[in-house]
Amino acid sequence: MGQYYIGLMSGTSLDGVDIAIVDFNNDTPVVMSTRFRTYPNELFLALKSACREPNINLDDLGRLDAELGCFYAQCIQQSLGDAKLNSQDIIAIGSHGQTIQHSPNSHPVHSLQIGDANRIAENTGITVIADFRRRDIAAGGQGAPLVPAFHQAVFQSDEESRAIVNIGGISNVTFLSKHHDEAIIGFDCGPGNTLMDQWCQQHFDIPYDAAGKLSKNATVNSALLDSLLNDAYFSKAPPKSTGPEYFNLNWLQTHLDKHPTSTMDTLSTLCELTASCIAQSVMQLAPVDRTLICGGGVHNDYFQKRLNALANSPVETTGAYGVDPDWVEAVAFAWLAKQTMEGKAGNIPSVTGAKRAVILGAIYPSLSRKG
């Protein structure tokens, strides 16, 4: 009988929800079923406002938390139908939630994800693990990135040192040495798709630059690119994490004021920024034999071309190494839920800066499951 967990991931890109049903019965996770659901437009607009505006009404926040939890539950029920499974077959759900605010440099550090886990548990009849970040923060960490522990479990090799790069709204990197006694290194590189997507939505009335078709037909403004890359975040030593609270259109505008650029060339420059900050992040690590990429950025052909040109190691997707690049983070949160249910740590102190390894997340049990 399988050991089925569900991973639920909605990232900073706000494009929707990834749901993966994963069997952990063997050493290598087996993805049984996947589903992607875009946010309904009204919910998307409310989330966009909550994430990108400096203030939110508490009543609006509470309502959004509840609505999102109900939407997540619907997504899970549909995924169970796809896989011809029922709630009794699932040990637990790992729900990342939607990040509304991530403030790793504030005092005290804080991070907030919404999507009411009580409603997910009640409406699905499945135990839910949520609120993964704040226990790491309580232990002195930044609460991010959390996927490097999963990267280590699945992608570490005895034969080569690897960099695993997720390109979502924000990009992050994990360094996995072939010498397993070396510390795992991981941190947020900087913007992934977030700036490009926001620029496309504001200036071209499209959600994103599909396959990089607009970017590749424009010109990189080198003065603007240099100004962007001169931001202190990029030279800061890890542990470090960030989000669209920092890398947003207001941040971009401060640089555009100094280096005015056409809308098309700005988009191409933002694509080059993402490729450059990832390549530079990988080069900061010990010698890397191979870079494996995952996340929505793998579908931007022009971005991949630029990353290949800038990288100092071969670049491939994670698909050739056991996990489809579109589902790595959803599978990771299924794995983190399993870690929590088994009383095992889910963070890596050398990545987040925590004082010690801790069990992550809060458990919202379902009374419908026995044993």
Secondary structure per residue as TSV (DSSP state, phi and psi in degrees):
chain	resnum	aa	ss	phi	psi
A	1	M	-	360.0	139.3
A	2	G	-	-72.6	158.2
A	3	Q	-	-106.1	89.6
A	4	Y	E	-91.9	129.0
A	5	Y	E	-127.0	155.4
A	6	I	E	-114.4	132.6
A	7	G	E	-107.8	132.8
A	8	L	E	-124.0	117.6
A	9	M	E	-131.5	124.4
A	10	S	-	-130.0	115.7
A	11	G	-	-98.1	-171.5
A	12	T	T	-70.6	-13.9
A	13	S	T	-72.8	-19.1
A	14	L	-	61.5	21.9
A	15	D	S	-78.3	-20.2
A	16	G	-	153.4	-157.4
A	17	V	E	-122.4	129.8
A	18	D	E	-96.9	130.8
A	19	I	E	-125.2	125.1
A	20	A	E	-127.6	130.1
A	21	I	E	-98.6	122.8
A	22	V	E	-125.8	136.5
A	23	D	E	-100.6	119.4
A	24	F	-	-106.1	29.5
A	25	N	S	-68.1	-26.9
A	26	N	S	-115.2	178.8
A	27	D	S	-61.6	-37.0
A	28	T	S	-97.7	126.8
A	29	P	-	-64.1	140.3
A	30	V	E	-114.2	119.1
A	31	V	E	-80.8	115.8
A	32	M	E	-87.3	-33.6
A	33	S	E	-160.6	146.2
A	34	T	E	-135.4	153.5
A	35	R	E	-151.8	138.8
A	36	F	E	-117.6	130.5
A	37	R	E	-123.0	123.2
A	38	T	-	-72.1	151.2
A	39	Y	-	-69.4	136.3
A	40	P	-	-54.3	147.3
A	41	N	H	-56.2	-43.3
A	42	E	H	-63.2	-41.3
A	43	L	H	-68.4	-40.0
A	44	F	H	-59.5	-46.5
A	45	L	H	-64.0	-37.5
A	46	A	H	-67.2	-41.4
A	47	L	H	-66.5	-42.5
A	48	K	H	-58.6	-43.5
A	49	S	H	-65.5	-43.0
A	50	A	H	-64.8	-36.4
A	51	C	H	-80.5	-28.9
A	52	R	H	-109.9	-8.6
A	53	E	S	-97.6	145.5
A	54	P	S	-69.7	-22.8
A	55	N	-	-131.7	148.8
A	56	I	-	-141.5	137.8
A	57	N	-	-63.8	136.2
A	58	L	H	-62.2	-36.1
A	59	D	H	-65.2	-40.4
A	60	D	H	-64.5	-40.2
A	61	L	H	-64.2	-43.8
A	62	G	H	-63.6	-41.7
A	63	R	H	-65.6	-41.4
A	64	L	H	-65.5	-39.9
A	65	D	H	-58.9	-44.9
A	66	A	H	-68.1	-46.5
A	67	E	H	-61.9	-39.2
A	68	L	H	-67.8	-40.6
A	69	G	H	-59.7	-41.9
A	70	C	H	-65.9	-39.8
A	71	F	H	-64.7	-43.5
A	72	Y	H	-58.2	-42.7
A	73	A	H	-61.9	-41.0
A	74	Q	H	-60.7	-43.7
A	75	C	H	-59.6	-41.5
A	76	I	H	-67.5	-43.0
A	77	Q	H	-62.2	-39.1
A	78	Q	H	-65.8	-38.0
A	79	S	H	-66.0	-39.2
A	80	L	H	-61.6	-40.1
A	81	G	H	-63.3	-41.5
A	82	D	H	-57.8	-41.6
A	83	A	H	-89.1	-1.7
A	84	K	T	56.3	44.3
A	85	L	-	-119.9	164.4
A	86	N	-	-124.6	176.6
A	87	S	G	-60.7	-30.8
A	88	Q	G	-67.6	-19.2
A	89	D	G	-80.4	-14.8
A	90	I	E	-103.2	128.9
A	91	I	E	-74.4	-45.5
A	92	A	E	-165.8	160.8
A	93	I	E	-107.9	133.4
A	94	G	E	-103.5	110.4
A	95	S	E	-110.0	114.5
A	96	H	-	-66.9	-36.5
A	97	G	-	79.9	169.7
A	98	Q	E	-95.4	119.7
A	99	T	E	-69.4	123.1
A	100	I	E	-98.3	-35.7
A	101	Q	E	-151.7	131.1
A	102	H	E	-131.3	114.2
A	103	S	E	-126.4	77.6
A	104	P	T	-73.4	-14.7
A	105	N	T	-108.5	6.8
A	106	S	S	-83.2	169.6
A	107	H	S	-128.6	107.9
A	108	P	S	-79.7	160.9
A	109	V	-	-60.5	140.3
A	110	H	E	-149.2	156.4
A	111	S	E	-151.8	139.5
A	112	L	E	-132.3	122.8
A	113	Q	E	-118.6	138.9
A	114	I	E	-116.8	171.0
A	115	G	S	123.4	81.3
A	116	D	-	-50.4	109.3
A	117	A	H	-67.1	-26.7
A	118	N	H	-61.4	-43.4
A	119	R	H	-69.0	-36.4
A	120	I	H	-62.0	-47.2
A	121	A	H	-63.9	-43.7
A	122	E	H	-67.9	-40.0
A	123	N	H	-83.2	-19.1
A	124	T	H	-105.3	-21.5
A	125	G	-	73.4	24.2
A	126	I	S	-125.0	140.2
A	127	T	-	-61.1	138.2
A	128	V	E	-121.2	137.0
A	129	I	E	-110.1	127.2
A	130	A	E	-145.3	-178.4
A	131	D	-	56.6	54.8
A	132	F	-	-73.8	-29.3
A	133	R	H	-78.0	-34.9
A	134	R	H	-73.7	-21.8
A	135	R	H	-70.6	-38.6
A	136	D	H	-62.2	-40.8
A	137	I	H	-62.5	-42.1
A	138	A	H	-61.9	-28.1
A	139	A	T	-88.2	12.4
A	140	G	T	96.1	5.3
A	141	G	S	-94.0	-177.1
A	142	Q	-	-95.0	-4.4
A	143	G	-	75.4	7.4
A	144	A	-	-166.8	156.2
A	145	P	-	-75.2	152.3
A	146	L	-	-104.7	-14.9
A	147	V	T	-75.4	-16.1
A	148	P	H	-57.1	-31.3
A	149	A	H	-63.4	-39.1
A	150	F	H	-68.9	-42.5
A	151	H	H	-55.1	-43.6
A	152	Q	H	-61.4	-44.0
A	153	A	H	-65.7	-31.1
A	154	V	H	-107.4	-35.7
A	155	F	H	-110.4	-6.4
A	156	Q	-	-68.6	140.4
A	157	S	-	-123.9	149.6
A	158	D	S	-81.7	-15.0
A	159	E	S	-103.3	-22.5
A	160	E	-	-151.0	150.9
A	161	S	-	-87.8	135.2
A	162	R	E	-126.3	147.3
A	163	A	E	-109.0	126.6
A	164	I	E	-105.1	121.3
A	165	V	E	-119.2	121.3
A	166	N	E	-98.5	127.4
A	167	I	E	-113.1	84.9
A	168	G	S	-102.3	-141.7
A	169	G	S	-60.1	-43.9
A	170	I	E	-111.3	145.2
A	171	S	E	-97.1	144.4
A	172	N	E	-139.1	155.7
A	173	V	E	-129.1	143.8
A	174	T	E	-123.9	130.3
A	175	F	E	-102.2	124.0
A	176	L	E	-118.6	104.1
A	177	S	-	-74.0	147.4
A	178	K	S	-69.3	-16.6
A	179	H	S	-91.2	102.9
A	180	H	T	-68.8	-11.3
A	181	D	T	-84.3	-7.2
A	182	E	S	-80.8	146.6
A	183	A	-	-64.2	143.1
A	184	I	-	-75.8	134.7
A	185	I	E	-115.4	136.3
A	186	G	E	-156.9	145.0
A	187	F	E	-166.7	165.9
A	188	D	E	-79.3	126.2
A	189	C	E	-72.8	-38.5
A	190	G	E	146.8	-149.0
A	191	P	E	-65.7	140.7
A	192	G	S	-104.4	-99.4
A	193	N	S	-92.6	-12.1
A	194	T	H	-59.3	-46.7
A	195	L	H	-69.4	-42.2
A	196	M	H	-60.8	-44.8
A	197	D	H	-65.0	-45.4
A	198	Q	H	-62.7	-38.3
A	199	W	H	-65.4	-42.8
A	200	C	H	-63.0	-41.6
A	201	Q	H	-66.2	-38.4
A	202	Q	H	-77.0	-38.6
A	203	H	H	-109.7	-21.8
A	204	F	T	-120.1	-2.2
A	205	D	S	55.3	38.2
A	206	I	S	-130.4	152.1
A	207	P	S	-68.9	-31.4
A	208	Y	S	-165.1	168.0
A	209	D	-	-87.1	91.0
A	210	A	G	-59.6	121.4
A	211	A	G	62.1	8.7
A	212	G	G	74.2	24.2
A	213	K	T	-64.7	-34.0
A	214	L	T	-76.4	-44.3
A	215	S	G	-59.7	-41.3
A	216	K	G	-71.5	-17.9
A	217	N	G	-99.4	13.6
A	218	A	S	-122.8	-175.6
A	219	T	-	-120.5	136.6
A	220	V	-	-73.3	129.3
A	221	N	-	-87.4	106.2
A	222	S	H	-65.4	-33.6
A	223	A	H	-67.3	-42.5
A	224	L	H	-65.2	-44.1
A	225	L	H	-59.9	-44.9
A	226	D	H	-62.0	-39.5
A	227	S	H	-63.8	-44.2
A	228	L	H	-62.3	-46.5
A	229	L	H	-70.5	-14.2
A	230	N	T	-80.8	-3.1
A	231	D	S	-59.1	141.7
A	232	A	H	-61.5	-25.6
A	233	Y	H	-58.9	-40.1
A	234	F	H	-67.6	-28.5
A	235	S	H	-95.8	-2.4
A	236	K	S	-69.5	138.5
A	237	A	-	-77.2	145.0
A	238	P	S	-71.3	160.4
A	239	P	S	-72.8	140.7
A	240	K	-	-155.1	147.9
A	241	S	-	-146.3	160.3
A	242	T	-	-153.1	-172.3
A	243	G	-	-169.8	-178.0
A	244	P	T	-68.0	-9.4
A	245	E	T	-61.8	-29.1
A	246	Y	T	-101.7	-55.9
A	247	F	S	-88.1	90.2
A	248	N	S	-139.6	-176.9
A	249	L	H	-68.4	-25.5
A	250	N	H	-67.1	-41.7
A	251	W	H	-60.8	-45.1
A	252	L	H	-61.5	-40.6
A	253	Q	H	-62.5	-33.7
A	254	T	H	-61.6	-29.6
A	255	H	H	-84.6	-35.2
A	256	L	H	-66.0	-30.9
A	257	D	T	-60.5	-32.7
A	258	K	T	-87.6	-27.8
A	259	H	S	-134.2	74.5
A	260	P	-	-56.0	135.6
A	261	T	-	-143.8	147.4
A	262	S	-	-63.1	159.2
A	263	T	H	-62.2	-40.2
A	264	M	H	-66.6	-45.7
A	265	D	H	-68.6	-30.7
A	266	T	H	-62.6	-43.6
A	267	L	H	-60.9	-45.2
A	268	S	H	-63.0	-37.0
A	269	T	H	-67.8	-36.2
A	270	L	H	-66.9	-37.3
A	271	C	H	-62.8	-43.5
A	272	E	H	-65.1	-35.2
A	273	L	H	-60.2	-47.4
A	274	T	H	-62.5	-46.4
A	275	A	H	-62.6	-39.5
A	276	S	H	-69.5	-44.1
A	277	C	H	-69.6	-30.4
A	278	I	H	-70.2	-48.2
A	279	A	H	-59.7	-43.2
A	280	Q	H	-65.7	-37.3
A	281	S	H	-63.2	-43.3
A	282	V	H	-65.1	-37.9
A	283	M	H	-68.2	-21.5
A	284	Q	T	-71.4	-18.5
A	285	L	S	-82.9	173.0
A	286	A	S	-61.3	165.7
A	287	P	-	-48.5	127.8
A	288	V	-	-108.4	127.9
A	289	D	S	-85.4	-29.1
A	290	R	E	-155.2	140.5
A	291	T	E	-111.2	124.5
A	292	L	E	-108.7	128.3
A	293	I	E	-113.2	152.0
A	294	C	E	-151.2	175.0
A	295	G	S	95.1	176.9
A	296	G	G	-60.2	-26.4
A	297	G	G	-63.5	-17.7
A	298	V	G	-67.4	-15.1
A	299	H	G	-91.5	-2.7
A	300	N	-	-93.4	98.3
A	301	D	H	-61.9	-39.7
A	302	Y	H	-67.5	-41.0
A	303	F	H	-59.3	-45.2
A	304	Q	H	-60.6	-39.0
A	305	K	H	-62.0	-43.3
A	306	R	H	-68.5	-39.6
A	307	L	H	-64.3	-41.9
A	308	N	H	-60.2	-36.9
A	309	A	H	-70.4	-31.3
A	310	L	H	-93.1	-21.8
A	311	A	-	-74.2	154.4
A	312	N	S	-106.5	17.8
A	313	S	S	-149.3	158.8
A	314	P	-	-57.9	140.5
A	315	V	E	-114.3	125.5
A	316	E	E	-136.0	167.9
A	317	T	E	-87.7	164.0
A	318	T	G	-70.2	-11.6
A	319	G	G	-57.7	-35.2
A	320	A	G	-76.2	-4.0
A	321	Y	G	-123.8	25.1
A	322	G	T	111.1	-18.3
A	323	V	S	-134.8	124.8
A	324	D	-	-54.4	132.9
A	325	P	T	-61.6	-22.7
A	326	D	T	-75.1	-16.2
A	327	W	S	-121.6	8.8
A	328	V	H	-59.4	-46.4
A	329	E	H	-71.7	-37.2
A	330	A	H	-63.7	-42.8
A	331	V	H	-63.6	-36.9
A	332	A	H	-61.1	-39.2
A	333	F	H	-78.2	-23.9
A	334	A	H	-64.4	-43.1
A	335	W	H	-64.6	-41.7
A	336	L	H	-64.5	-36.1
A	337	A	H	-62.7	-41.4
A	338	K	H	-62.0	-43.5
A	339	Q	H	-57.3	-45.1
A	340	T	H	-64.8	-45.8
A	341	M	H	-63.5	-28.5
A	342	E	T	-93.6	5.4
A	343	G	T	70.8	31.0
A	344	K	-	-111.3	150.3
A	345	A	-	-65.3	150.5
A	346	G	-	-121.8	-9.5
A	347	N	-	-101.4	166.6
A	348	I	-	-123.8	109.3
A	349	P	H	-55.5	-34.9
A	350	S	H	-68.1	-15.8
A	351	V	H	-92.1	-51.1
A	352	T	H	-90.0	-18.2
A	353	G	-	88.7	7.5
A	354	A	-	-66.6	154.9
A	355	K	S	-71.1	-25.9
A	356	R	S	-157.6	165.0
A	357	A	-	-74.1	136.7
A	358	V	-	-135.6	157.8
A	359	I	-	-77.0	128.0
A	360	L	-	-96.4	151.1
A	361	G	S	90.3	159.8
A	362	A	E	-105.5	142.3
A	363	I	E	-100.2	125.1
A	364	Y	E	-110.8	94.3
A	365	P	-	-73.8	150.1
A	366	S	-	-104.3	128.3
A	367	L	T	-74.7	-10.7
A	368	S	T	-77.7	-15.2
A	369	R	-	-99.1	129.4
A	370	K	-	-97.6	149.9
A	371	G	-	87.8	360.0
